[in-house]
Amino acid sequence: MACRICDGDELQRVVDLGHQPWCNNFLTHEQIGKEPRYPLRVVYCHGCHASQLDFTVKKEVMFGDHTYLSGMTRSLSEHFKRIASDVDQRFFAGAARKSVLDIGSNDGTQLKHFQVLGYDVLGVESSKTTARIASDAGVPTLNAFFNLQTMRDIGRRFDVFNAAGVFFHLEELHSVCEAIREGLTKDGVFVVQFLYMRSIMENLAFDQIYHEHLLYYTLETIEELLQRHGLQLFDAYLAPIHGGSIIGYVGHRGVRPASDRLIQMRGEELLSGCNSLRAYREFEQRIRRMKEENLQYLRNARAGGKRVFGFGAPVKGNTLLNYFGASTDLIECLVEKNELRRGLFSPGMHIPIVIERELTERPDIYYVLAWNFKSEILANNRALIDDGVEFYFPVDPKEKA
């Protein structure tokens, strides 16, 4: 394969998580054991330093219809509200007319916050069910994959483009970048929100590696991509959402100078060494140690007669469960709020999903797979914690001061 960013051919495997099912492929009882598995491997480009998967599960398989809903979590909606307010106040507060297109708009949670601020909104969402949910909620949504042809079919320009947690999903990466360049007004702003590979390494959040995530960006590598398409990152900051995500502000090349905080972040990234081959080698070694430590913890819990439930059934949790080989012998069920996952089973490990409000029993331990919402989970379950239920976080990012 060629590098997804620079087309280079000097790629080296750095993380191998084995053959795994597509992690959003939650199963009915009849589908158990029939799910296909694919290689889940990260390779490192010696040319541009980008880390990426070396195998692509086709976008039609992964994104044609799925069960993820961004509106399920209050803290994510609040994060989206802050993004909309920040963009509006900084760039468009005085505009008589303003518009935004959200790429991979899901159930419209982000766009609802822009609507409140007076924006003309359009979501582009590939999942049929999710697009329908958004449209029914009053958020204009086009059920399509976003690319250059889609942009030309829409036939208009937008003041704001938003891509929250989708820019590393893109099979048609360069087509999407060209679409943004063509569709963004002269002084427009593209808000790109992406998992930060430096944070993934620091948090040992290897579960954020899965087939939907084709690329794992740092500032260096995303800037390399944007520059190839006449776009330029002019500001960025690290937000705590999802354990550490970059919120980047992008415009047409030369329109806005780089901010002081972006310049500082570039320097800090360089000093961290996170773009080096050595950093990826160390990351893989730490993942292996983490697997052994977690399996020992779960085995000891079960040997001691303790009941263990998984808290949440996030897609990333399936990477962890499948790599660890943790099935119902260690974790009885996955407790989930999302009604679309009622009665389903996790791919690969086949752990049943139970809707939280329908629980009739409680565990001794909640093994928290939805660790990225730690604060919200602990706040919502204070009574259980006070009553002795342990909440164990296999991935436990430390809050930065």
KEVEX-447962 format. One record per residue (C-alpha): x, y, z. Coordinates in pm, 1 decimal, always signed. Layout:
<recs>
<X: X | Y: Y | Z: Z>
...
</recs>
This chain:
<recs>
<X: +0.0 | Y: +0.0 | Z: +0.0>
<X: +94.3 | Y: +366.5 | Z: -29.2>
<X: +80.8 | Y: +615.6 | Z: +257.5>
<X: -267.5 | Y: +763.7 | Z: +287.3>
<X: -122.6 | Y: +1114.8 | Z: +321.1>
<X: +197.3 | Y: +1142.6 | Z: +115.8>
<X: +169.2 | Y: +837.0 | Z: -115.8>
<X: +508.0 | Y: +715.9 | Z: +6.1>
<X: +585.7 | Y: +343.9 | Z: +3.3>
<X: +828.0 | Y: +318.4 | Z: +296.4>
<X: +584.8 | Y: +186.8 | Z: +557.8>
<X: +672.4 | Y: -17.1 | Z: +865.6>
<X: +438.9 | Y: -213.1 | Z: +1090.9>
<X: +446.3 | Y: -83.9 | Z: +1449.3>
<X: +130.9 | Y: -214.0 | Z: +1623.7>
<X: -38.7 | Y: -546.4 | Z: +1551.5>
<X: -369.6 | Y: -615.5 | Z: +1729.0>
<X: -441.1 | Y: -933.9 | Z: +1534.9>
<X: -745.3 | Y: -1014.9 | Z: +1322.7>
<X: -1056.7 | Y: -851.8 | Z: +1464.0>
<X: -1417.7 | Y: -802.3 | Z: +1357.2>
<X: -1528.4 | Y: -457.0 | Z: +1254.0>
<X: -1594.3 | Y: -315.3 | Z: +1598.7>
<X: -1926.7 | Y: -141.8 | Z: +1527.4>
<X: -2075.4 | Y: -463.2 | Z: +1393.9>
<X: -2291.6 | Y: -544.3 | Z: +1696.6>
<X: -2459.9 | Y: -878.6 | Z: +1642.0>
<X: -2802.7 | Y: -1033.1 | Z: +1669.2>
<X: -2814.4 | Y: -1378.5 | Z: +1827.7>
<X: -2838.5 | Y: -1537.1 | Z: +1482.3>
<X: -2524.1 | Y: -1358.0 | Z: +1362.8>
<X: -2298.2 | Y: -1474.3 | Z: +1645.0>
<X: -1987.3 | Y: -1643.4 | Z: +1509.8>
<X: -2055.6 | Y: -1539.6 | Z: +1151.2>
<X: -1891.8 | Y: -1197.0 | Z: +1166.1>
<X: -1590.4 | Y: -1147.8 | Z: +934.7>
<X: -1250.8 | Y: -1055.8 | Z: +1080.1>
<X: -989.0 | Y: -827.2 | Z: +930.3>
<X: -626.2 | Y: -739.6 | Z: +1007.7>
<X: -596.3 | Y: -456.6 | Z: +1262.5>
<X: -244.3 | Y: -322.6 | Z: +1220.1>
<X: -84.5 | Y: +20.9 | Z: +1241.0>
<X: +197.9 | Y: +110.3 | Z: +1006.3>
<X: +434.3 | Y: +407.2 | Z: +1023.6>
<X: +533.7 | Y: +612.2 | Z: +718.8>
<X: +902.1 | Y: +696.0 | Z: +718.3>
<X: +832.3 | Y: +976.0 | Z: +469.8>
<X: +574.9 | Y: +1194.2 | Z: +651.4>
<X: +562.0 | Y: +1011.4 | Z: +989.8>
<X: +187.8 | Y: +940.5 | Z: +959.4>
<X: +53.8 | Y: +634.0 | Z: +1140.8>
<X: -232.5 | Y: +452.2 | Z: +973.3>
<X: -400.9 | Y: +117.5 | Z: +920.2>
<X: -266.1 | Y: -100.1 | Z: +641.0>
<X: -606.2 | Y: -257.4 | Z: +571.4>
<X: -929.4 | Y: -80.9 | Z: +477.8>
<X: -1272.7 | Y: -219.8 | Z: +553.0>
<X: -1487.6 | Y: -57.1 | Z: +286.5>
<X: -1676.8 | Y: +253.7 | Z: +395.2>
<X: -2005.8 | Y: +107.4 | Z: +270.6>
<X: -1963.5 | Y: -175.8 | Z: +521.8>
<X: -1872.3 | Y: +42.4 | Z: +818.9>
<X: -2075.9 | Y: +356.1 | Z: +764.8>
<X: -2379.1 | Y: +260.1 | Z: +556.4>
<X: -2575.9 | Y: +204.0 | Z: +876.8>
<X: -2460.8 | Y: +186.0 | Z: +1238.8>
<X: -2582.1 | Y: +229.7 | Z: +1594.5>
<X: -2360.6 | Y: +507.6 | Z: +1731.6>
<X: -2548.7 | Y: +820.5 | Z: +1847.1>
<X: -2351.1 | Y: +1127.7 | Z: +1953.8>
<X: -2644.4 | Y: +1268.8 | Z: +2151.0>
<X: -2634.8 | Y: +986.6 | Z: +2407.3>
<X: -2373.8 | Y: +1157.7 | Z: +2625.0>
<X: -2431.2 | Y: +1491.2 | Z: +2793.8>
<X: -2062.1 | Y: +1582.0 | Z: +2811.8>
<X: -2020.8 | Y: +1535.9 | Z: +2435.5>
<X: -2321.4 | Y: +1756.8 | Z: +2362.7>
<X: -2181.9 | Y: +2020.5 | Z: +2597.6>
<X: -1847.4 | Y: +1999.1 | Z: +2418.8>
<X: -2024.4 | Y: +2052.8 | Z: +2085.0>
<X: -2206.2 | Y: +2352.9 | Z: +2231.0>
<X: -1875.0 | Y: +2509.5 | Z: +2332.7>
<X: -1736.3 | Y: +2452.7 | Z: +1982.6>
<X: -2033.9 | Y: +2622.9 | Z: +1816.3>
<X: -2020.3 | Y: +2919.5 | Z: +2054.6>
<X: -1645.5 | Y: +2961.6 | Z: +2011.8>
<X: -1662.9 | Y: +2953.4 | Z: +1632.5>
<X: -1949.7 | Y: +3200.3 | Z: +1626.2>
<X: -1800.5 | Y: +3448.4 | Z: +1872.5>
<X: -1453.9 | Y: +3444.3 | Z: +1716.8>
<X: -1541.3 | Y: +3458.0 | Z: +1349.9>
<X: -1908.6 | Y: +3519.2 | Z: +1263.9>
<X: -2087.4 | Y: +3690.9 | Z: +1553.6>
<X: -2177.1 | Y: +3997.2 | Z: +1346.8>
<X: -2269.8 | Y: +3817.3 | Z: +1025.9>
<X: -2623.7 | Y: +3869.5 | Z: +895.8>
<X: -2622.4 | Y: +3529.4 | Z: +727.7>
<X: -2401.0 | Y: +3236.0 | Z: +821.9>
<X: -2394.0 | Y: +2870.3 | Z: +728.3>
<X: -2233.7 | Y: +2545.0 | Z: +840.6>
<X: -2191.3 | Y: +2199.6 | Z: +689.3>
<X: -2116.7 | Y: +1911.1 | Z: +926.1>
<X: -1931.4 | Y: +1614.8 | Z: +776.3>
<X: -2047.2 | Y: +1291.5 | Z: +937.6>
<X: -2317.4 | Y: +1481.4 | Z: +1124.7>
<X: -2459.1 | Y: +1173.9 | Z: +1302.0>
<X: -2783.8 | Y: +1253.3 | Z: +1486.0>
<X: -2740.9 | Y: +1629.2 | Z: +1439.6>
<X: -2623.0 | Y: +1707.3 | Z: +1794.0>
<X: -2349.3 | Y: +1945.5 | Z: +1679.2>
<X: -2571.6 | Y: +2120.3 | Z: +1425.4>
<X: -2849.5 | Y: +2179.0 | Z: +1678.5>
<X: -2610.8 | Y: +2405.2 | Z: +1868.8>
<X: -2533.8 | Y: +2599.4 | Z: +1549.7>
<X: -2906.4 | Y: +2630.8 | Z: +1476.4>
<X: -2958.8 | Y: +2803.0 | Z: +1810.6>
<X: -2698.2 | Y: +3060.1 | Z: +1703.2>
<X: -2883.6 | Y: +3137.2 | Z: +1379.2>
<X: -2688.1 | Y: +2930.3 | Z: +1130.2>
<X: -2826.7 | Y: +2775.0 | Z: +816.2>
<X: -2719.3 | Y: +2414.3 | Z: +870.5>
<X: -2667.6 | Y: +2104.5 | Z: +658.3>
<X: -2553.4 | Y: +1767.1 | Z: +779.1>
<X: -2402.0 | Y: +1501.9 | Z: +554.3>
<X: -2436.2 | Y: +1160.3 | Z: +717.9>
<X: -2374.7 | Y: +821.4 | Z: +556.7>
<X: -2572.6 | Y: +609.4 | Z: +806.1>
<X: -2933.8 | Y: +574.8 | Z: +693.3>
<X: -3085.9 | Y: +527.6 | Z: +1038.3>
<X: -2883.5 | Y: +807.2 | Z: +1195.1>
<X: -2956.6 | Y: +1052.1 | Z: +913.3>
<X: -3327.0 | Y: +982.4 | Z: +953.4>
<X: -3307.7 | Y: +1045.8 | Z: +1328.1>
<X: -3141.7 | Y: +1383.5 | Z: +1260.0>
<X: -3391.4 | Y: +1482.8 | Z: +991.0>
<X: -3685.1 | Y: +1387.4 | Z: +1214.5>
<X: -3536.2 | Y: +1611.8 | Z: +1484.2>
<X: -3541.4 | Y: +1913.6 | Z: +1250.5>
<X: -3180.2 | Y: +1906.1 | Z: +1133.2>
<X: -3156.5 | Y: +1911.0 | Z: +749.2>
<X: -2945.0 | Y: +1605.9 | Z: +667.2>
<X: -2825.8 | Y: +1457.0 | Z: +338.7>
<X: -2781.9 | Y: +1079.8 | Z: +355.4>
<X: -2458.0 | Y: +1042.7 | Z: +159.4>
<X: -2084.2 | Y: +996.1 | Z: +184.3>
<X: -1913.6 | Y: +1334.9 | Z: +178.9>
<X: -1659.2 | Y: +1379.3 | Z: -99.9>
<X: -1584.0 | Y: +1616.4 | Z: -387.3>
<X: -1875.6 | Y: +1495.0 | Z: -598.3>
<X: -2117.7 | Y: +1535.2 | Z: -307.0>
<X: -1992.7 | Y: +1890.1 | Z: -253.8>
<X: -2045.4 | Y: +1975.9 | Z: -618.9>
<X: -2393.3 | Y: +1823.7 | Z: -609.8>
<X: -2477.9 | Y: +2045.7 | Z: -311.5>
<X: -2362.9 | Y: +2334.9 | Z: -525.8>
<X: -2304.3 | Y: +2607.3 | Z: -267.0>
<X: -2037.9 | Y: +2732.2 | Z: -27.7>
<X: -2037.4 | Y: +2741.6 | Z: +352.2>
<X: -1882.9 | Y: +2970.8 | Z: +612.0>
<X: -1806.8 | Y: +2681.3 | Z: +843.9>
<X: -1720.7 | Y: +2318.5 | Z: +788.3>
<X: -1711.7 | Y: +2086.8 | Z: +1086.2>
<X: -1567.3 | Y: +1737.9 | Z: +1113.3>
<X: -1595.2 | Y: +1597.9 | Z: +1466.0>
<X: -1438.3 | Y: +1257.7 | Z: +1508.5>
<X: -1469.3 | Y: +1173.8 | Z: +1141.4>
<X: -1159.9 | Y: +1312.4 | Z: +968.8>
<X: -956.3 | Y: +1003.1 | Z: +1056.3>
<X: -1229.9 | Y: +776.4 | Z: +910.8>
<X: -1193.7 | Y: +887.5 | Z: +553.5>
<X: -1130.8 | Y: +631.4 | Z: +282.8>
<X: -1164.3 | Y: +912.9 | Z: +25.7>
<X: -932.7 | Y: +1142.9 | Z: +221.1>
<X: -798.4 | Y: +1360.1 | Z: -59.6>
<X: -1138.4 | Y: +1395.2 | Z: -226.5>
<X: -1283.0 | Y: +1521.6 | Z: +103.2>
<X: -1000.4 | Y: +1773.1 | Z: +144.7>
<X: -1060.9 | Y: +1903.8 | Z: -205.2>
<X: -1432.6 | Y: +1927.6 | Z: -132.1>
<X: -1364.5 | Y: +2140.9 | Z: +174.7>
<X: -1127.6 | Y: +2365.6 | Z: -21.1>
<X: -1389.5 | Y: +2417.9 | Z: -292.6>
<X: -1684.9 | Y: +2457.2 | Z: -58.2>
<X: -1533.0 | Y: +2686.4 | Z: +205.1>
<X: -1594.2 | Y: +3060.3 | Z: +166.0>
<X: -1288.9 | Y: +3285.2 | Z: +130.9>
<X: -1278.1 | Y: +3374.2 | Z: +501.1>
<X: -1443.8 | Y: +3051.8 | Z: +613.2>
<X: -1327.1 | Y: +2823.2 | Z: +890.4>
<X: -1297.8 | Y: +2445.8 | Z: +888.6>
<X: -1315.3 | Y: +2303.7 | Z: +1242.4>
<X: -1141.4 | Y: +1966.7 | Z: +1250.6>
<X: -1171.8 | Y: +1762.7 | Z: +1568.6>
<X: -953.2 | Y: +1454.4 | Z: +1588.3>
<X: -803.2 | Y: +1209.6 | Z: +1834.0>
<X: -445.7 | Y: +1317.1 | Z: +1906.0>
<X: -194.3 | Y: +1035.6 | Z: +1863.0>
<X: +33.4 | Y: +1186.1 | Z: +2125.0>
<X: -251.3 | Y: +1159.3 | Z: +2379.2>
<X: -333.9 | Y: +804.5 | Z: +2266.6>
<X: +26.4 | Y: +708.0 | Z: +2339.4>
<X: +41.8 | Y: +888.2 | Z: +2672.7>
<X: -291.1 | Y: +741.8 | Z: +2789.7>
<X: -212.7 | Y: +396.3 | Z: +2651.4>
<X: -551.6 | Y: +425.3 | Z: +2480.9>
<X: -480.8 | Y: +159.5 | Z: +2221.8>
<X: -854.8 | Y: +81.7 | Z: +2209.8>
<X: -892.6 | Y: +394.9 | Z: +1997.0>
<X: -727.7 | Y: +192.7 | Z: +1720.9>
<X: -1001.5 | Y: +23.4 | Z: +1520.3>
<X: -1105.2 | Y: -26.9 | Z: +1159.0>
<X: -1309.3 | Y: +293.0 | Z: +1134.9>
<X: -999.1 | Y: +492.5 | Z: +1234.4>
<X: -778.3 | Y: +472.7 | Z: +929.2>
<X: -537.5 | Y: +748.8 | Z: +1039.2>
<X: -388.6 | Y: +863.7 | Z: +1372.3>
<X: -293.5 | Y: +1228.7 | Z: +1342.2>
<X: -43.6 | Y: +1450.4 | Z: +1511.4>
<X: -8.7 | Y: +1821.5 | Z: +1432.1>
<X: +281.7 | Y: +1744.0 | Z: +1202.6>
<X: +94.0 | Y: +1487.0 | Z: +998.2>
<X: -237.7 | Y: +1669.1 | Z: +966.3>
<X: -57.6 | Y: +1985.4 | Z: +857.9>
<X: +120.4 | Y: +1784.0 | Z: +589.8>
<X: -218.7 | Y: +1670.0 | Z: +458.9>
<X: -386.3 | Y: +2010.4 | Z: +468.4>
<X: -98.3 | Y: +2185.0 | Z: +292.9>
<X: -132.2 | Y: +1947.3 | Z: -0.3>
<X: -482.2 | Y: +2086.0 | Z: -57.1>
<X: -425.7 | Y: +2458.7 | Z: -15.3>
<X: -553.0 | Y: +2457.2 | Z: +341.4>
<X: -372.3 | Y: +2575.0 | Z: +652.5>
<X: -407.4 | Y: +2509.7 | Z: +1024.3>
<X: -397.7 | Y: +2849.4 | Z: +1195.8>
<X: -502.0 | Y: +2765.4 | Z: +1552.0>
<X: -545.7 | Y: +2457.5 | Z: +1770.5>
<X: -582.3 | Y: +2342.0 | Z: +2126.4>
<X: -602.0 | Y: +2013.9 | Z: +2313.4>
<X: -947.7 | Y: +1940.5 | Z: +2458.2>
<X: -1009.1 | Y: +1664.7 | Z: +2716.8>
<X: -1294.0 | Y: +1507.1 | Z: +2516.4>
<X: -1227.2 | Y: +1138.8 | Z: +2430.7>
<X: -912.2 | Y: +1138.9 | Z: +2641.3>
<X: -739.5 | Y: +1410.2 | Z: +2438.6>
<X: -858.8 | Y: +1554.0 | Z: +2108.6>
<X: -717.8 | Y: +1835.5 | Z: +1901.3>
<X: -963.4 | Y: +2106.9 | Z: +1804.7>
<X: -806.1 | Y: +2262.6 | Z: +1497.9>
<X: -908.1 | Y: +2573.9 | Z: +1307.2>
<X: -828.7 | Y: +2565.8 | Z: +937.0>
<X: -863.1 | Y: +2821.8 | Z: +660.2>
<X: -745.3 | Y: +2877.2 | Z: +306.8>
<X: -368.1 | Y: +2903.8 | Z: +284.7>
<X: -235.7 | Y: +3247.2 | Z: +374.8>
<X: -562.3 | Y: +3394.0 | Z: +505.5>
<X: -480.9 | Y: +3379.7 | Z: +878.2>
<X: -143.1 | Y: +3361.7 | Z: +1059.0>
<X: -59.7 | Y: +3082.4 | Z: +1302.2>
<X: -164.2 | Y: +3158.3 | Z: +1660.2>
<X: +83.4 | Y: +3167.9 | Z: +1946.1>
<X: -72.3 | Y: +2860.4 | Z: +2106.3>
<X: -42.2 | Y: +2661.8 | Z: +1782.6>
<X: +325.0 | Y: +2756.3 | Z: +1754.8>
<X: +375.7 | Y: +2649.4 | Z: +2116.4>
<X: +196.5 | Y: +2317.7 | Z: +2058.4>
<X: +413.2 | Y: +2244.3 | Z: +1756.6>
<X: +721.9 | Y: +2294.7 | Z: +1970.3>
<X: +590.9 | Y: +2074.2 | Z: +2250.2>
<X: +503.4 | Y: +1800.1 | Z: +2002.1>
<X: +852.5 | Y: +1811.8 | Z: +1853.5>
<X: +1011.5 | Y: +1779.1 | Z: +2198.4>
<X: +782.8 | Y: +1487.9 | Z: +2289.5>
<X: +922.4 | Y: +1272.8 | Z: +2009.7>
<X: +575.3 | Y: +1131.1 | Z: +1937.8>
<X: +637.4 | Y: +1134.7 | Z: +1561.9>
<X: +937.0 | Y: +902.2 | Z: +1588.7>
<X: +951.9 | Y: +530.0 | Z: +1515.1>
<X: +1092.5 | Y: +477.0 | Z: +1864.5>
<X: +776.3 | Y: +619.9 | Z: +2023.9>
<X: +560.1 | Y: +368.4 | Z: +1836.8>
<X: +785.1 | Y: +78.7 | Z: +1934.3>
<X: +757.3 | Y: +174.5 | Z: +2302.2>
<X: +379.1 | Y: +212.5 | Z: +2263.7>
<X: +340.6 | Y: -143.9 | Z: +2137.7>
<X: +547.7 | Y: -283.5 | Z: +2426.0>
<X: +330.2 | Y: -101.2 | Z: +2679.3>
<X: +13.7 | Y: -238.1 | Z: +2513.9>
<X: +139.7 | Y: -593.4 | Z: +2562.8>
<X: +210.4 | Y: -532.2 | Z: +2932.0>
<X: -132.0 | Y: -373.2 | Z: +2977.4>
<X: -299.7 | Y: -683.4 | Z: +2833.3>
<X: -135.0 | Y: -912.8 | Z: +3085.9>
<X: -209.4 | Y: -681.6 | Z: +3379.9>
<X: -578.6 | Y: -644.0 | Z: +3289.1>
<X: -635.4 | Y: -1014.5 | Z: +3227.2>
<X: -479.8 | Y: -1090.7 | Z: +3565.0>
<X: -707.9 | Y: -836.4 | Z: +3731.0>
<X: -1021.5 | Y: -983.3 | Z: +3568.3>
<X: -920.4 | Y: -1343.4 | Z: +3641.9>
<X: -851.9 | Y: -1259.9 | Z: +4004.1>
<X: -1189.3 | Y: -1088.3 | Z: +4034.1>
<X: -1377.2 | Y: -1386.7 | Z: +3895.9>
<X: -1172.0 | Y: -1632.2 | Z: +4101.0>
<X: -1271.7 | Y: -1430.5 | Z: +4406.2>
<X: -1638.8 | Y: -1477.0 | Z: +4320.7>
<X: -1695.6 | Y: -1121.1 | Z: +4202.6>
<X: -1940.4 | Y: -1037.4 | Z: +3923.5>
<X: -1797.5 | Y: -809.7 | Z: +3653.9>
<X: -2013.0 | Y: -608.6 | Z: +3410.1>
<X: -1876.2 | Y: -389.5 | Z: +3134.3>
<X: -1986.4 | Y: -27.8 | Z: +3161.0>
<X: -2081.0 | Y: +96.7 | Z: +2816.2>
<X: -2055.3 | Y: -79.2 | Z: +2482.0>
<X: -1846.0 | Y: +173.3 | Z: +2287.6>
<X: -1694.9 | Y: +70.6 | Z: +1958.3>
<X: -1343.4 | Y: +112.3 | Z: +2095.0>
<X: -1424.8 | Y: -128.8 | Z: +2377.6>
<X: -1440.0 | Y: -407.8 | Z: +2123.8>
<X: -1079.3 | Y: -349.2 | Z: +2021.2>
<X: -978.3 | Y: -394.4 | Z: +2384.3>
<X: -1201.5 | Y: -697.1 | Z: +2449.0>
<X: -1092.6 | Y: -876.4 | Z: +2131.9>
<X: -721.5 | Y: -806.5 | Z: +2180.8>
<X: -742.0 | Y: -921.7 | Z: +2542.9>
<X: -962.5 | Y: -1218.7 | Z: +2453.2>
<X: -1201.2 | Y: -1116.9 | Z: +2732.1>
<X: -1537.9 | Y: -1287.5 | Z: +2681.3>
<X: -1829.6 | Y: -1387.3 | Z: +2904.9>
<X: -1598.1 | Y: -1601.2 | Z: +3119.6>
<X: -1462.4 | Y: -1270.0 | Z: +3254.4>
<X: -1732.9 | Y: -1009.6 | Z: +3182.0>
<X: -2099.8 | Y: -1113.0 | Z: +3208.3>
<X: -2260.5 | Y: -833.2 | Z: +3007.5>
<X: -2214.0 | Y: -482.5 | Z: +2872.0>
<X: -2442.8 | Y: -218.9 | Z: +3022.2>
<X: -2547.3 | Y: +47.0 | Z: +2770.3>
<X: -2784.9 | Y: +344.0 | Z: +2744.5>
<X: -2822.1 | Y: +338.6 | Z: +2365.4>
<X: -3155.7 | Y: +172.1 | Z: +2281.3>
<X: -3035.0 | Y: +86.4 | Z: +1929.4>
<X: -2808.8 | Y: -177.9 | Z: +2088.1>
<X: -3088.2 | Y: -351.3 | Z: +2279.1>
<X: -3058.2 | Y: -730.2 | Z: +2258.5>
<X: -2734.8 | Y: -724.7 | Z: +2060.4>
<X: -2396.6 | Y: -885.7 | Z: +2130.6>
<X: -2044.5 | Y: -750.8 | Z: +2103.4>
<X: -1858.2 | Y: -858.3 | Z: +1789.4>
<X: -1590.1 | Y: -1117.3 | Z: +1845.0>
<X: -1636.5 | Y: -1176.9 | Z: +2217.1>
<X: -2018.6 | Y: -1212.8 | Z: +2195.8>
<X: -2092.2 | Y: -1043.2 | Z: +2528.5>
<X: -2465.2 | Y: -961.4 | Z: +2563.5>
<X: -2571.4 | Y: -596.4 | Z: +2588.2>
<X: -2819.5 | Y: -495.5 | Z: +2856.7>
<X: -2994.8 | Y: -157.2 | Z: +2865.9>
<X: -2895.5 | Y: +25.9 | Z: +3184.0>
<X: -3243.8 | Y: +122.3 | Z: +3302.4>
<X: -3358.8 | Y: -241.0 | Z: +3268.4>
<X: -3093.3 | Y: -389.4 | Z: +3496.8>
<X: -3233.8 | Y: -611.2 | Z: +3771.0>
<X: -2899.1 | Y: -697.2 | Z: +3931.8>
<X: -2578.9 | Y: -509.6 | Z: +3990.4>
<X: -2216.9 | Y: -622.7 | Z: +3971.2>
<X: -1935.8 | Y: -606.2 | Z: +4221.1>
<X: -1720.0 | Y: -439.8 | Z: +3956.8>
<X: -1798.0 | Y: -220.5 | Z: +3658.9>
<X: -1516.8 | Y: -258.0 | Z: +3405.3>
<X: -1550.9 | Y: +78.8 | Z: +3233.5>
<X: -1508.3 | Y: +59.6 | Z: +2857.2>
<X: -1655.4 | Y: +409.5 | Z: +2804.8>
<X: -1360.2 | Y: +552.9 | Z: +2999.1>
<X: -1356.4 | Y: +875.0 | Z: +2794.8>
<X: -1660.8 | Y: +993.6 | Z: +2991.0>
<X: -1506.3 | Y: +915.0 | Z: +3331.0>
<X: -1618.5 | Y: +1229.9 | Z: +3512.2>
<X: -1978.7 | Y: +1196.8 | Z: +3396.5>
<X: -1990.4 | Y: +825.5 | Z: +3479.6>
<X: -1854.3 | Y: +874.7 | Z: +3831.9>
<X: -2089.6 | Y: +1166.0 | Z: +3898.2>
<X: -2394.0 | Y: +971.4 | Z: +3775.0>
<X: -2312.1 | Y: +662.3 | Z: +3979.9>
<X: -2206.9 | Y: +809.7 | Z: +4312.4>
<X: -2471.3 | Y: +608.0 | Z: +4501.2>
<X: -2339.1 | Y: +277.1 | Z: +4362.0>
<X: -1981.3 | Y: +373.1 | Z: +4445.7>
<X: -2081.3 | Y: +467.6 | Z: +4799.8>
<X: -2251.5 | Y: +129.2 | Z: +4824.9>
<X: -1931.4 | Y: -54.6 | Z: +4738.0>
<X: -1948.5 | Y: -112.0 | Z: +4363.2>
<X: -1599.3 | Y: -72.4 | Z: +4215.8>
<X: -1556.8 | Y: +123.2 | Z: +3891.4>
<X: -1236.9 | Y: +3.8 | Z: +3722.4>
<X: -1093.2 | Y: +204.4 | Z: +3431.0>
<X: -860.2 | Y: -3.3 | Z: +3209.2>
<X: -766.8 | Y: +319.8 | Z: +3030.7>
<X: -742.1 | Y: +605.3 | Z: +3278.1>
<X: -624.1 | Y: +937.6 | Z: +3133.8>
<X: -486.7 | Y: +1176.0 | Z: +3389.4>
<X: -641.2 | Y: +1521.9 | Z: +3391.1>
<X: -390.3 | Y: +1783.6 | Z: +3282.7>
<X: -364.4 | Y: +2097.7 | Z: +3492.5>
</recs>
